[in-house]
Amino acid sequence: MATPRPEPETLTFGLALVALGAVWLAADLGYLELVPTLRTWWPLLLVVWGSLELWDTLAARAERR
Amino acid sequence: MSLRKLGLLALILGFGLAVEATHQARASWSLGPAGCRILTGRFHGPSFDFESPALALDLEGIEGLEVTNAFGHVRVVSTDGVEPVVVLRTVVYRAERDEASGFAERITLHVEPAGSVLRIGTNRDALERREDVGFETHLELRLPEPLALSVRNAHGAVSVDGASEVDVESSFERVEVRRVEGSVKVRAEHSSLAVGEVGGDARLATRHGDVELRSVSGAAEVDVEHGSATLADLGALSLTLRHGSVQLGDVRGDAAVNAEHAGVRAARIGGALDVRTSYDAIVVEEIGAGLQAVTRHGRIEAKGVTGGAYAEASYADVALEGIAGEVEARVSHGGLRISRLHGGLRAFTSGDDVSLRGIEGPVHVEAGRGSVRLAPGAPLAHPIDVSVDGGDVRVELPRGSPLRLEATAARGGVDVSVTGLERVESGERRVVGHVGADGPGVRLRTRQGRIQVLDAESAPDGPATLRGEVAIR
C-alpha cells in the first residue's frame, strides 16, 4: 500500500513554523532584526504554499494517468 | 477549497498583517526614558544639509534689515571690510539624498527692498503650503556696518553681533545679541536670552527661559516667567519675574524688582532698590539710596544701605547691618537682628527674638512673642520705647548715658543696675528713675517677662557694639 503524499497545507504549516522559529532564534542571537525580517519575507509563505499546491495537483493528475 | 486551506490562508494573512502593523507602529512610536510617545511631525528621520552660494546684498540707501525665518537659525555679524552677503543653508528631512537634494533646490532666498529697508526671507511659506516635507532654513548675514535689525523667527536661534538697533521675536531656541549702538528689544518664548554691550535701553521678555543681561548704558526693562535673571552693569532696572531667581549687580540708577516665588540677590545698586518677592529670600548689600524689601515666606538680609530701609518679611528672619537712614521693619513669625543703624528704628515683630546692636536715633519696638535685647552702643541721644507682649527685655546702656527710665513688667520682675541712676520709684515690677537732669526717655514694658537694664561694660558677654555683624550668606 502506497504512503499517501503529505498535503500542501500541512507542509506549508510545518515549514512556516520552522522558518519562524529559525528567524526568531537568529534575531535573539543578534544576527538579524526580527520585525523587519518577518516583514520582508512573510509573503514567501504564500509563494511556497502555492508552489506546493501546484506540485500536488500536477502529481495527482500524473498518478491518475 | 477545504476548511483547512481557508484556515491556513487566514492564519498566514493575519500573520502578515500583524507583522506589517508592528513595523508601522515601531516607526511612529517611541518607548524610552521619556515614556511612551507618538513621534509625529516632519522633523525626524534621515536629513541632508545643503548650502547655497553667498548672495551679495545691495545696501545702497538701506538703513535697516527685516529678516523673517522659521525652523532655522538667523545669524547676523557686522564686521568692517566684509562684502554684504546672505548665505542660506538648508536641512531637508527625506529618506534619500537625491530626494532631499531635489527639494532643497526649490528652497530659494527672497531679498526685496522696501524703501530704506531690505526684507530678507525664503519661500518657506509657499513650500509648506504645498508639501508635507520637514526642512530647516538657516540664514547667515555678513554686513560691513551696523544696521537696524528686525528679526522674526520661530523655532530657531537668533544671534546678532553688531547692529545699530535690534528688534527680535523668536521662540524655542536661544537668542544672543551683543554690540548694539542703540536700543534692544527682544520678545521670546521657550527661549533663553543673552544680551550685552548695549548703547541704549534694553527691553527683554521671555517665558520658560533664562535671561542674562550685561553692560547696558540705558535703562533695562525685563520680564521673565519660569526662568532666572542674571543682570549686571545697567543704567537702571525694572524687572518682573515669576518662578525663578534674580542675581543683580552694579546698577547705576534705581532698580525695581517685582518677583513671585523667586530669590533675589542684589549688590552695588547706585540708586534706590525696591524688591518684592515671595517664598524665597532677599539678600542685598551696598545700596546707594533707600531700600524697600518685602517678601512673604522668606528672609531678608541687607548690609550697607546709604539711605533708609523698609523691610517686611514673614515666616523667616530679617537681618540688617550698616543702615544710614531710618529703618522700619515688620516681621511676622520671625526674628529681627539689626546692627550699626544710624537713623533710628521702628520695628513691629512677632514670633521670635529681637536683637538690636549699635543703634543710633529714636527706637520704637513692638514685639509679640519673643525677647528684645537692645545695646545702643553710644550714649543715648534719642528716646527708646520698647513694648513686649510675651518675652524679656534687656537693655545694655553705655556708661554715662543720661536718661529718664520707666520700666514696667506686668507679670515678671524688673532688675536695674545702671551706674548713677537716681530712683524715683523702685518696686519689684516697676522702676522709675533718671541719670542726669534731662536725658532722653527710655520706656520699657513687658506683659509677661523680665526687664533687665544694666551698664554695657558690666554685661556678662562684654560691650555689645563689637558683636552682632550680619553675615550675608
Interface residues (C-beta under 8 A of the other chain):
Chain A: E7 E9 T12 F13 A16 V35 P36 L38 R39 W42 P43 L45 L46 W49
Chain B: R4 K5 L8 I12 F15 G16 V19 E20 T22 H23 R26
